[in-house]
Amino acid sequence: MAAKKTGQHREEKQKSMAPYSWLIALVLIALYGLYLLVSGGIGGGSSSAPTDGEELRVLFIDVGQADAALVTCGGESLLIDGGNVADSSTVYTVLEKNGVTHLDYIVCTHAHEDHVGGLSGALEACTAGTVYCPVTDYDSKAFRNFLDRVAEQNCELTVPKAGETFALGAAEVEILACDPEAEDTNNTSIVLRLAYGETSFLFMADAETPVERELLDAGTDLSATVLKVGHHGSGTSTSYRFLNEVMPAYAVISVGKDNSYGHPDEAVLSRLEDAGARILRTDELGDILFVSDGRTVTLPQIDGT
């Protein structure tokens, strides 16, 4: 009889608690959501936090067998390389067309003319904030002209270190590699990873497999929505091991039509296809514009989105 009463009492207690169980569950869910938000568990753990209506725009400029990219976000601008000397007017026009009169950051990834040459045109079109370069001296007319334009703006070259970051609007840019002492000038390249919400861009400049290997061995986060393929698609870059870590949805190759180097290398194209990347080439498409809202990237001039 006592056992029967005990069972009835337990059943009555459970019934009395039932109306509150849904409220307890809601509180627990809310607390867990708050924990994820604060700890970065929402949005892929990125430190960049896009605001409503703000866009990241990355324009890969067609400068033939060379590199140049204009990045804008939240009213701030970053220019990565400027093509050859002959591309100065092209870069100038692109900046003017996009209403850019001040470049918060300029990155000369390395001292070869096909990256530094057209930056003189950019410095004539715009005022400059911080100017990054892996070296402060290089024996070429193009580099000396670049130095002169920088000096005219009362700026100095800043040699960054791997691990440094800076904000561009709500986006975050990280220096992944910069080795001024590298024997090969290509491997002095400043390598950048730009994160914006759940999307990211990896700019490899002309870095070759030794740099890729160092980044991989260091456990660097190389994941990217968009990869700017290293060294114009040369076979000296974009190894399988590297691509397995990046796993890009898009791969941009900045390259000149019918160039004498045979870029992009067929083996590189094959590796990119195996990785499932959509390959976009400036020699076939001209300028290539990506727009990110922090969740997805689109190609408005190509796909009409």
C-alpha positions in Angstrom: 0.0 0.0 0.0 2.9 2.4 0.9 4.5 1.6 -2.5 1.3 2.5 -4.3 1.1 5.9 -2.5 4.8 6.6 -3.2 4.2 5.9 -6.9 1.1 8.2 -7.0 3.1 11.0 -5.2 5.9 10.7 -7.8 3.4 10.8 -10.7 1.6 13.9 -9.2 5.0 15.7 -8.8 5.9 15.0 -12.4 2.6 16.3 -13.6 3.1 19.5 -11.6 6.5 20.1 -13.2 5.3 19.5 -16.8 4.2 23.0 -17.5 7.7 24.3 -16.7 9.7 21.8 -18.7 9.3 23.7 -22.0 10.4 26.9 -20.4 13.5 25.3 -19.0 14.3 23.9 -22.4 14.0 27.3 -24.0 16.3 28.9 -21.4 18.9 26.2 -22.0 18.7 26.7 -25.8 19.0 30.5 -25.5 22.1 30.2 -23.2 23.7 27.8 -25.6 23.1 30.2 -28.5 24.6 33.0 -26.5 27.7 30.9 -25.8 28.1 30.1 -29.5 27.8 33.8 -30.5 30.3 35.0 -27.9 32.8 32.2 -28.6 32.7 32.6 -32.3 30.9 29.4 -33.0 28.5 31.0 -35.3 29.7 32.2 -38.7 32.6 29.7 -39.1 34.6 31.2 -36.2 35.7 34.2 -38.2 36.6 37.4 -36.3 35.2 39.6 -39.1 31.6 40.6 -38.6 29.9 42.1 -41.6 27.2 44.7 -40.9 23.9 44.8 -42.7 24.2 46.0 -46.2 28.0 46.2 -46.2 29.8 44.4 -49.0 33.3 43.2 -49.7 34.3 43.7 -53.3 37.4 42.1 -54.8 38.3 43.1 -58.3 41.1 41.1 -60.1 42.3 43.6 -62.7 43.2 42.3 -66.1 46.8 43.4 -66.4 48.0 40.7 -68.8 50.9 38.6 -67.6 51.0 40.3 -64.2 49.0 40.8 -61.0 46.8 43.5 -59.6 43.7 43.4 -57.3 41.6 46.1 -55.8 39.8 45.3 -52.5 37.1 47.6 -51.0 35.1 47.2 -47.8 33.3 49.6 -45.6 34.7 52.7 -47.4 38.3 51.5 -47.1 40.5 50.3 -49.9 43.4 47.9 -50.4 45.5 47.5 -53.6 47.5 44.4 -54.0 50.1 44.8 -56.7 49.8 47.0 -59.8 50.9 45.0 -62.9 53.8 46.1 -65.2 54.9 49.7 -65.8 52.8 49.7 -68.9 49.8 48.9 -66.8 50.0 52.2 -64.8 47.3 53.8 -66.9 45.0 50.8 -66.5 45.4 50.8 -62.7 44.9 54.6 -62.7 41.6 54.2 -64.7 40.3 51.4 -62.5 40.8 53.4 -59.4 39.2 56.5 -60.9 36.3 54.4 -62.2 35.7 53.0 -58.7 35.8 56.3 -57.1 39.0 55.5 -55.1 41.0 58.5 -54.1 42.7 57.1 -51.1 44.3 53.7 -50.7 44.3 52.8 -47.0 46.7 50.0 -47.8 49.0 49.1 -50.7 50.7 45.7 -50.8 53.6 45.2 -53.2 53.8 41.5 -52.8 57.4 41.4 -54.2 59.8 43.4 -56.3 59.4 41.9 -59.7 58.2 44.4 -62.3 54.9 42.6 -63.2 53.8 43.3 -59.6 55.4 46.6 -58.7 55.5 48.4 -62.1 52.0 49.8 -62.2 51.9 50.9 -58.5 53.5 54.2 -59.6 50.3 54.9 -61.5 48.2 54.1 -58.4 50.3 56.5 -56.3 49.7 59.2 -58.8 45.9 58.6 -58.7 45.5 58.3 -54.9 46.9 59.2 -51.6 48.2 56.3 -49.6 48.2 55.1 -46.0 50.3 52.1 -45.2 52.5 50.6 -48.0 53.8 47.0 -47.5 56.6 45.4 -49.3 59.0 42.5 -48.4 62.1 44.6 -49.2 63.0 48.2 -49.1 65.5 48.1 -52.0 65.7 46.3 -55.3 67.9 46.9 -58.4 65.4 47.9 -61.1 64.0 51.0 -62.6 60.5 50.0 -61.9 61.2 49.5 -58.2 63.1 52.8 -57.9 60.2 54.7 -59.5 57.9 53.0 -57.0 60.1 54.2 -54.1 60.1 57.7 -55.5 56.3 57.8 -55.7 56.1 56.5 -52.1 58.5 59.1 -50.9 56.5 61.9 -52.6 53.6 61.0 -50.4 55.8 61.2 -47.3 55.3 57.4 -46.8 57.8 54.7 -46.1 57.8 51.0 -47.0 56.8 48.7 -44.2 58.1 45.2 -44.2 55.5 43.1 -42.4 55.9 39.9 -40.4 53.9 36.7 -40.7 51.0 36.7 -38.3 50.3 40.5 -38.4 46.7 41.5 -39.2 44.9 44.7 -40.1 41.2 45.6 -40.6 39.7 46.7 -43.9 36.2 47.8 -43.0 34.6 44.7 -41.3 37.1 42.4 -43.1 40.3 41.1 -41.6 43.5 40.7 -43.5 46.3 38.5 -42.2 49.9 38.3 -43.4 50.6 34.6 -43.8 54.1 34.8 -45.2 56.8 37.4 -45.9 60.5 36.3 -46.1 62.8 39.1 -47.2 65.8 36.7 -47.0 64.4 34.1 -49.4 66.9 33.4 -52.2 64.3 33.4 -54.9 62.5 36.8 -55.2 59.2 34.9 -55.9 59.5 33.4 -52.5 59.8 36.7 -50.7 56.2 37.2 -51.7 53.7 38.6 -49.1 51.0 36.0 -48.9 47.6 37.4 -47.6 44.4 35.8 -46.3 41.4 38.0 -46.2 38.4 36.9 -44.1 34.9 38.4 -44.3 32.3 36.6 -42.3 32.1 33.1 -43.6 33.9 33.9 -46.8 37.7 34.2 -47.4 40.2 35.0 -50.1 43.8 33.7 -50.3 46.3 35.8 -52.3 49.4 33.7 -53.1 51.3 36.3 -55.2 54.2 34.4 -56.9 54.9 32.1 -53.9 56.1 28.7 -55.0 56.0 25.2 -53.4 58.7 25.9 -50.7 56.5 28.7 -49.3 53.4 26.4 -49.6 55.3 23.7 -47.7 56.3 26.1 -44.9 52.7 27.3 -44.5 51.5 23.7 -44.4 54.1 22.5 -41.9 53.3 25.5 -39.6 49.6 24.5 -39.6 48.5 27.8 -41.1 44.8 28.1 -41.8 44.8 28.2 -45.7 41.1 27.5 -46.2 39.6 29.9 -48.7 36.5 30.5 -50.8 38.6 32.1 -53.5 42.2 31.3 -54.3 44.4 33.7 -56.3 46.5 31.0 -57.9 50.2 31.4 -57.2 52.7 32.6 -59.9 50.2 32.9 -62.7 49.4 29.2 -62.8 53.0 28.1 -63.1 53.9 24.5 -62.4 56.2 25.8 -59.6 53.1 26.5 -57.4 49.7 25.0 -56.4 50.7 21.6 -55.2 48.1 18.9 -54.4 48.9 19.0 -50.7 48.4 22.7 -50.7 45.1 22.5 -52.6 43.9 19.8 -50.2 44.1 22.4 -47.4 42.7 25.4 -49.3 39.8 23.6 -51.1 38.7 26.7 -52.9 35.3 27.1 -54.6 36.9 29.5 -57.1 40.5 29.7 -58.5 41.6 33.0 -60.2 44.5 32.9 -62.6 46.0 36.3 -63.5 47.7 35.6 -66.8 48.4 37.1 -70.3 46.9 35.6 -73.4 49.3 33.5 -75.4 52.1 34.3 -73.0 55.6 33.0 -73.7 55.8 31.1 -70.4 53.0 28.7 -71.2 51.0 29.8 -68.2 48.8 28.4 -66.8 50.5 25.0 -66.7 48.2 22.1 -67.7 49.2 20.1 -64.6 48.0 23.0 -62.4 44.7 23.3 -64.3 44.3 19.5 -63.7 45.0 19.8 -60.0 42.5 22.7 -59.7 39.8 20.7 -61.5 40.5 17.7 -59.2 40.0 20.0 -56.2 36.6 21.0 -57.6 37.5 24.7 -58.1 35.8 26.8 -60.7 38.7 28.3 -62.7 38.5 31.9 -63.8 41.2 33.4 -66.0 41.9 37.1 -66.8 43.1 36.2 -70.3 39.7 34.8 -71.0 37.4 37.0 -68.9 39.2 40.3 -68.4 38.5 41.9 -65.1 37.0 39.5 -62.5 34.8 41.0 -59.8 33.7 39.1 -56.6 31.2 40.5 -54.2 30.7 39.0 -50.7 28.0 39.7 -48.2 29.8 37.7 -45.6 27.9 34.5 -46.3 28.3 33.9 -50.0 30.4 35.3 -52.9 28.9 36.1 -56.3 30.2 37.1 -59.7 27.9 39.9 -60.8 29.6 40.7 -64.1 30.0 37.1 -65.1 27.0 35.3 -63.7 24.7 38.3 -63.6 24.0 37.7 -59.9 
